[in-house]
Amino acid sequence: MQDLEDYLTACALSLSDTDTCELLSAKANEKYTENLTYPVYIVTYTAGENEDTRKWTVFAVDTDSYTYLYGFCESVDMEEDMDEIYQTIFSQLYLSDEEGDL
């Protein structure tokens, strides 16, 4: 049986459309887990090669019914500039079971 970290990492890696991926980290985030009451992992990896290399930062959570992924992809040159923005957005994510009018 696959553990949650491995499952969410595999889900995050599937967001890339390339077969060349290098996992940089997959870490549980206590703050985000506390906000959602479900385990949240932040998965970072690179995908692609040479000038086509992109860095992915993915917020991954598995609830009782669904798996949610919220990911960002940018060129490796922009990764440092964007990390703070991603963390700000991740800190504001929440789950809701309310149905809205469309």
Rosetta constraint file for C-alpha pairs under 8 A:
AtomPair CA 2 CA 6 HARMONIC 6.31 0.50
AtomPair CA 2 CA 7 HARMONIC 6.24 0.50
AtomPair CA 3 CA 7 HARMONIC 6.20 0.50
AtomPair CA 4 CA 8 HARMONIC 6.06 0.50
AtomPair CA 5 CA 9 HARMONIC 6.00 0.50
AtomPair CA 5 CA 26 HARMONIC 7.17 0.50
AtomPair CA 5 CA 27 HARMONIC 7.95 0.50
AtomPair CA 5 CA 28 HARMONIC 7.94 0.50
AtomPair CA 5 CA 41 HARMONIC 7.28 0.50
AtomPair CA 6 CA 10 HARMONIC 6.11 0.50
AtomPair CA 7 CA 11 HARMONIC 6.28 0.50
AtomPair CA 8 CA 12 HARMONIC 6.13 0.50
AtomPair CA 8 CA 41 HARMONIC 7.36 0.50
AtomPair CA 8 CA 60 HARMONIC 6.09 0.50
AtomPair CA 8 CA 61 HARMONIC 7.24 0.50
AtomPair CA 8 CA 62 HARMONIC 7.57 0.50
AtomPair CA 9 CA 13 HARMONIC 6.16 0.50
AtomPair CA 9 CA 26 HARMONIC 6.60 0.50
AtomPair CA 9 CA 43 HARMONIC 6.30 0.50
AtomPair CA 10 CA 14 HARMONIC 6.27 0.50
AtomPair CA 11 CA 15 HARMONIC 7.09 0.50
AtomPair CA 11 CA 69 HARMONIC 7.90 0.50
AtomPair CA 12 CA 16 HARMONIC 7.99 0.50
AtomPair CA 12 CA 43 HARMONIC 6.76 0.50
AtomPair CA 12 CA 58 HARMONIC 6.25 0.50
AtomPair CA 12 CA 60 HARMONIC 7.10 0.50
AtomPair CA 12 CA 69 HARMONIC 6.96 0.50
AtomPair CA 12 CA 71 HARMONIC 7.91 0.50
AtomPair CA 13 CA 21 HARMONIC 7.40 0.50
AtomPair CA 13 CA 45 HARMONIC 7.65 0.50
AtomPair CA 16 CA 47 HARMONIC 6.64 0.50
AtomPair CA 18 CA 47 HARMONIC 6.43 0.50
AtomPair CA 18 CA 48 HARMONIC 5.96 0.50
AtomPair CA 19 CA 47 HARMONIC 7.72 0.50
AtomPair CA 19 CA 48 HARMONIC 7.53 0.50
AtomPair CA 20 CA 47 HARMONIC 5.58 0.50
AtomPair CA 20 CA 48 HARMONIC 5.33 0.50
AtomPair CA 20 CA 49 HARMONIC 7.15 0.50
AtomPair CA 21 CA 45 HARMONIC 6.73 0.50
AtomPair CA 21 CA 46 HARMONIC 5.54 0.50
AtomPair CA 21 CA 47 HARMONIC 4.34 0.50
AtomPair CA 21 CA 48 HARMONIC 6.53 0.50
AtomPair CA 22 CA 45 HARMONIC 5.46 0.50
AtomPair CA 22 CA 46 HARMONIC 5.24 0.50
AtomPair CA 22 CA 47 HARMONIC 6.53 0.50
AtomPair CA 23 CA 43 HARMONIC 7.89 0.50
AtomPair CA 23 CA 44 HARMONIC 6.40 0.50
AtomPair CA 23 CA 45 HARMONIC 4.34 0.50
AtomPair CA 23 CA 46 HARMONIC 6.62 0.50
AtomPair CA 24 CA 43 HARMONIC 7.70 0.50
AtomPair CA 24 CA 44 HARMONIC 5.40 0.50
AtomPair CA 24 CA 45 HARMONIC 4.80 0.50
AtomPair CA 24 CA 46 HARMONIC 7.25 0.50
AtomPair CA 25 CA 42 HARMONIC 7.75 0.50
AtomPair CA 25 CA 43 HARMONIC 5.68 0.50
AtomPair CA 25 CA 44 HARMONIC 5.28 0.50
AtomPair CA 25 CA 45 HARMONIC 6.84 0.50
AtomPair CA 26 CA 41 HARMONIC 6.34 0.50
AtomPair CA 26 CA 42 HARMONIC 5.70 0.50
AtomPair CA 26 CA 43 HARMONIC 4.29 0.50
AtomPair CA 26 CA 44 HARMONIC 6.47 0.50
AtomPair CA 27 CA 41 HARMONIC 5.26 0.50
AtomPair CA 27 CA 42 HARMONIC 5.48 0.50
AtomPair CA 27 CA 43 HARMONIC 6.56 0.50
AtomPair CA 28 CA 33 HARMONIC 7.86 0.50
AtomPair CA 28 CA 39 HARMONIC 6.96 0.50
AtomPair CA 28 CA 40 HARMONIC 5.71 0.50
AtomPair CA 28 CA 41 HARMONIC 4.24 0.50
AtomPair CA 28 CA 42 HARMONIC 6.44 0.50
AtomPair CA 29 CA 33 HARMONIC 6.04 0.50
AtomPair CA 29 CA 39 HARMONIC 7.64 0.50
AtomPair CA 29 CA 40 HARMONIC 5.73 0.50
AtomPair CA 29 CA 41 HARMONIC 5.67 0.50
AtomPair CA 29 CA 42 HARMONIC 6.76 0.50
AtomPair CA 30 CA 34 HARMONIC 6.02 0.50
AtomPair CA 30 CA 39 HARMONIC 7.88 0.50
AtomPair CA 30 CA 40 HARMONIC 7.52 0.50
AtomPair CA 31 CA 35 HARMONIC 6.39 0.50
AtomPair CA 32 CA 36 HARMONIC 6.32 0.50
AtomPair CA 32 CA 39 HARMONIC 7.91 0.50
AtomPair CA 32 CA 40 HARMONIC 6.08 0.50
AtomPair CA 32 CA 90 HARMONIC 7.66 0.50
AtomPair CA 32 CA 91 HARMONIC 6.45 0.50
AtomPair CA 33 CA 37 HARMONIC 5.46 0.50
AtomPair CA 33 CA 38 HARMONIC 5.38 0.50
AtomPair CA 33 CA 39 HARMONIC 4.85 0.50
AtomPair CA 33 CA 40 HARMONIC 4.98 0.50
AtomPair CA 34 CA 38 HARMONIC 7.37 0.50
AtomPair CA 35 CA 94 HARMONIC 7.17 0.50
AtomPair CA 36 CA 40 HARMONIC 7.96 0.50
AtomPair CA 36 CA 94 HARMONIC 6.12 0.50
AtomPair CA 36 CA 95 HARMONIC 6.58 0.50
AtomPair CA 38 CA 61 HARMONIC 6.75 0.50
AtomPair CA 38 CA 62 HARMONIC 6.88 0.50
AtomPair CA 38 CA 63 HARMONIC 6.16 0.50
AtomPair CA 39 CA 61 HARMONIC 6.03 0.50
AtomPair CA 39 CA 62 HARMONIC 6.95 0.50
AtomPair CA 40 CA 59 HARMONIC 6.94 0.50
AtomPair CA 40 CA 60 HARMONIC 5.70 0.50
AtomPair CA 40 CA 61 HARMONIC 4.69 0.50
AtomPair CA 40 CA 62 HARMONIC 7.53 0.50
AtomPair CA 41 CA 59 HARMONIC 6.07 0.50
AtomPair CA 41 CA 60 HARMONIC 5.23 0.50
AtomPair CA 41 CA 61 HARMONIC 6.49 0.50
AtomPair CA 42 CA 57 HARMONIC 6.93 0.50
AtomPair CA 42 CA 58 HARMONIC 5.57 0.50
AtomPair CA 42 CA 59 HARMONIC 4.85 0.50
AtomPair CA 42 CA 60 HARMONIC 6.22 0.50
AtomPair CA 43 CA 56 HARMONIC 7.83 0.50
AtomPair CA 43 CA 57 HARMONIC 5.86 0.50
AtomPair CA 43 CA 58 HARMONIC 5.08 0.50
AtomPair CA 43 CA 59 HARMONIC 6.65 0.50
AtomPair CA 43 CA 60 HARMONIC 7.30 0.50
AtomPair CA 44 CA 55 HARMONIC 7.16 0.50
AtomPair CA 44 CA 56 HARMONIC 5.46 0.50
AtomPair CA 44 CA 57 HARMONIC 4.55 0.50
AtomPair CA 44 CA 58 HARMONIC 6.29 0.50
AtomPair CA 45 CA 55 HARMONIC 5.78 0.50
AtomPair CA 45 CA 56 HARMONIC 5.32 0.50
AtomPair CA 45 CA 57 HARMONIC 6.88 0.50
AtomPair CA 46 CA 53 HARMONIC 6.54 0.50
AtomPair CA 46 CA 54 HARMONIC 5.51 0.50
AtomPair CA 46 CA 55 HARMONIC 4.38 0.50
AtomPair CA 46 CA 56 HARMONIC 6.00 0.50
AtomPair CA 47 CA 53 HARMONIC 5.54 0.50
AtomPair CA 47 CA 54 HARMONIC 5.33 0.50
AtomPair CA 47 CA 55 HARMONIC 6.42 0.50
AtomPair CA 47 CA 56 HARMONIC 7.45 0.50
AtomPair CA 48 CA 52 HARMONIC 5.59 0.50
AtomPair CA 48 CA 53 HARMONIC 4.35 0.50
AtomPair CA 48 CA 54 HARMONIC 6.33 0.50
AtomPair CA 49 CA 53 HARMONIC 4.72 0.50
AtomPair CA 52 CA 75 HARMONIC 7.67 0.50
AtomPair CA 53 CA 75 HARMONIC 6.49 0.50
AtomPair CA 53 CA 76 HARMONIC 6.48 0.50
AtomPair CA 54 CA 73 HARMONIC 6.26 0.50
AtomPair CA 54 CA 74 HARMONIC 5.41 0.50
AtomPair CA 54 CA 75 HARMONIC 4.59 0.50
AtomPair CA 54 CA 76 HARMONIC 5.40 0.50
AtomPair CA 55 CA 73 HARMONIC 5.60 0.50
AtomPair CA 55 CA 74 HARMONIC 5.54 0.50
AtomPair CA 55 CA 75 HARMONIC 6.14 0.50
AtomPair CA 55 CA 76 HARMONIC 5.53 0.50
AtomPair CA 55 CA 79 HARMONIC 6.83 0.50
AtomPair CA 56 CA 71 HARMONIC 6.80 0.50
AtomPair CA 56 CA 72 HARMONIC 5.60 0.50
AtomPair CA 56 CA 73 HARMONIC 4.49 0.50
AtomPair CA 56 CA 74 HARMONIC 6.76 0.50
AtomPair CA 57 CA 71 HARMONIC 5.64 0.50
AtomPair CA 57 CA 72 HARMONIC 5.30 0.50
AtomPair CA 57 CA 73 HARMONIC 6.58 0.50
AtomPair CA 57 CA 86 HARMONIC 7.90 0.50
AtomPair CA 58 CA 69 HARMONIC 6.48 0.50
AtomPair CA 58 CA 70 HARMONIC 5.62 0.50
AtomPair CA 58 CA 71 HARMONIC 4.07 0.50
AtomPair CA 58 CA 72 HARMONIC 6.31 0.50
AtomPair CA 59 CA 68 HARMONIC 7.97 0.50
AtomPair CA 59 CA 69 HARMONIC 5.61 0.50
AtomPair CA 59 CA 70 HARMONIC 5.01 0.50
AtomPair CA 59 CA 71 HARMONIC 6.06 0.50
AtomPair CA 59 CA 90 HARMONIC 6.94 0.50
AtomPair CA 60 CA 67 HARMONIC 7.38 0.50
AtomPair CA 60 CA 68 HARMONIC 5.80 0.50
AtomPair CA 60 CA 69 HARMONIC 4.61 0.50
AtomPair CA 60 CA 70 HARMONIC 6.59 0.50
AtomPair CA 61 CA 67 HARMONIC 5.80 0.50
AtomPair CA 61 CA 68 HARMONIC 5.30 0.50
AtomPair CA 61 CA 69 HARMONIC 6.63 0.50
AtomPair CA 62 CA 66 HARMONIC 5.96 0.50
AtomPair CA 62 CA 67 HARMONIC 4.26 0.50
AtomPair CA 62 CA 68 HARMONIC 6.26 0.50
AtomPair CA 63 CA 67 HARMONIC 6.12 0.50
AtomPair CA 63 CA 68 HARMONIC 7.99 0.50
AtomPair CA 72 CA 86 HARMONIC 7.58 0.50
AtomPair CA 74 CA 78 HARMONIC 6.38 0.50
AtomPair CA 74 CA 79 HARMONIC 6.51 0.50
AtomPair CA 75 CA 79 HARMONIC 6.74 0.50
AtomPair CA 78 CA 82 HARMONIC 6.37 0.50
AtomPair CA 79 CA 83 HARMONIC 6.21 0.50
AtomPair CA 80 CA 84 HARMONIC 8.00 0.50
AtomPair CA 81 CA 85 HARMONIC 7.99 0.50
AtomPair CA 82 CA 86 HARMONIC 6.32 0.50
AtomPair CA 83 CA 87 HARMONIC 6.26 0.50
AtomPair CA 84 CA 88 HARMONIC 6.21 0.50
AtomPair CA 85 CA 89 HARMONIC 6.33 0.50
AtomPair CA 86 CA 90 HARMONIC 6.06 0.50
AtomPair CA 87 CA 91 HARMONIC 6.10 0.50
AtomPair CA 88 CA 92 HARMONIC 6.71 0.50
AtomPair CA 89 CA 93 HARMONIC 6.70 0.50
